[in-house]
Amino acid sequence: MAFYGGDKMGISYVFVLAAAIAVFVNVMNYKVSMDAMKELPENKEKVQSRFFLILALSEIIPIILIVYGFSNLETVSAMEELYMPGLLVIVLIGFAALFIVLQRIVGVPKDMKAFAKNFSNIAMATTMSIPIIAIIAMYTMIP
């Protein structure tokens, strides 16, 4: 199952790789940003702008992988070839959602609850974008 050379099964794993990179980097970026906001709530605007800068830079490799995957996209011979990649992407989505919700709940000062909720919703949407694109890409590979 190589990621090169037009292997149909491998192309689906390119989408999984893009989703995994996006989820793990975005979740770690969110955690660092939330911890910084919990420590110094008065610097939340600065932390939030740093979050978006790192987010933009961290999406470069997953976007390149998505473009590569779509450029080599072919239908698979049997739908069973997409079960494992699809399951992996769904697990990544569940992990990200659980992690972001738990970070929002634990240790947030009362005066910062509304900001943390809005920030978490933004982080959830940006973290889920690449995995959703990966699911759509795998859907287009169905015979």
C-alpha positions in Angstrom: 0.0 0.0 0.0 2.2 2.7 -1.2 1.3 6.4 -1.3 2.7 6.8 -4.8 2.3 5.5 -8.3 -1.5 5.5 -8.6 -2.2 2.7 -6.1 -6.0 3.1 -5.6 -5.9 1.8 -2.1 -2.9 4.0 -1.3 -4.6 7.2 -2.5 -7.3 6.7 0.1 -4.6 6.6 2.8 -3.2 9.9 1.5 -6.5 11.4 2.6 -6.2 9.7 5.9 -2.7 11.1 6.3 -3.8 14.6 5.5 -6.7 14.3 8.0 -4.3 12.9 10.7 -1.8 15.7 10.3 -4.5 18.3 10.3 -6.2 16.9 13.4 -3.2 16.4 15.5 -1.5 19.7 14.7 -4.7 21.6 15.2 -5.6 19.9 18.4 -2.2 20.6 19.9 -2.4 24.2 18.7 -5.8 24.5 20.4 -4.5 23.0 23.6 -1.5 25.3 23.8 -3.7 28.3 23.0 -6.4 27.4 25.6 -3.8 26.8 28.3 -2.3 30.2 27.6 -5.7 31.8 27.7 -6.5 30.0 31.0 -3.3 31.3 32.5 -3.5 34.9 31.3 -7.1 35.8 30.2 -6.1 39.4 29.4 -3.9 38.2 26.5 -6.6 36.2 24.8 -6.6 38.4 21.7 -2.9 37.9 21.2 -3.2 34.1 21.8 -6.1 33.9 19.4 -4.2 35.7 16.6 -1.2 33.3 17.2 -3.7 30.4 17.0 -4.9 31.4 13.6 -1.4 32.0 12.3 -0.2 28.6 13.3 -3.5 27.1 12.0 -2.8 28.7 8.6 0.7 27.4 8.5 -0.2 23.9 9.7 -2.8 23.4 7.0 -0.2 23.7 4.1 0.9 20.1 4.1 -2.6 18.6 4.5 -3.9 20.8 1.6 -1.0 19.7 -0.6 -1.8 16.0 0.3 -5.5 16.6 -0.5 -4.6 18.2 -3.9 -2.3 15.2 -4.6 -5.0 12.8 -3.7 -7.6 14.4 -5.9 -5.2 14.6 -8.8 -4.6 10.8 -8.6 -8.2 9.9 -7.7 -9.6 6.7 -9.2 -12.5 4.6 -8.2 -11.7 1.5 -6.2 -12.6 -2.0 -7.4 -14.5 -2.8 -4.2 -16.0 -0.6 -1.6 -14.4 -2.8 1.1 -11.1 -1.1 0.2 -12.5 2.2 1.7 -13.7 0.7 5.0 -10.5 1.1 7.0 -9.5 4.5 5.7 -13.1 5.8 6.3 -13.1 4.3 9.8 -9.7 5.9 10.6 -11.0 9.3 9.5 -14.1 8.9 11.6 -12.0 8.0 14.6 -9.9 11.1 14.0 -13.1 13.2 14.0 -14.3 11.7 17.2 -10.9 12.2 18.9 -10.7 15.8 17.9 -14.3 16.6 19.0 -13.8 14.9 22.3 -10.5 16.6 23.0 -11.8 20.1 22.1 -14.9 19.7 24.2 -12.9 18.4 27.2 -10.4 21.3 26.9 -13.3 23.8 26.8 -14.9 22.3 30.0 -11.9 21.8 32.3 -10.3 24.6 34.1 -11.9 27.6 32.3 -12.5 30.6 34.6 -16.2 31.7 34.9 -15.6 35.1 33.3 -14.0 33.4 30.2 -16.7 30.7 29.6 -18.4 32.5 26.7 -15.1 33.3 25.0 -13.9 29.8 25.5 -17.1 28.4 24.0 -16.8 30.6 20.9 -13.1 29.8 20.5 -13.8 26.1 20.9 -16.5 26.3 18.2 -14.0 28.0 15.8 -11.4 25.4 16.6 -13.9 22.5 16.1 -14.8 23.9 12.7 -11.3 24.4 11.5 -10.1 21.1 12.8 -12.9 19.1 11.1 -12.5 20.7 7.7 -9.7 18.4 6.3 -11.3 15.2 7.7 -14.6 16.1 6.1 -12.9 16.8 2.8 -11.2 13.3 3.2 -14.5 11.6 3.7 -15.9 13.4 0.6 -12.9 12.3 -1.4 -13.3 8.7 -0.3 -17.0 8.9 -1.2 -16.0 9.9 -4.8 -13.9 6.8 -5.0 -16.9 4.5 -4.4 -17.5 2.4 -7.6 
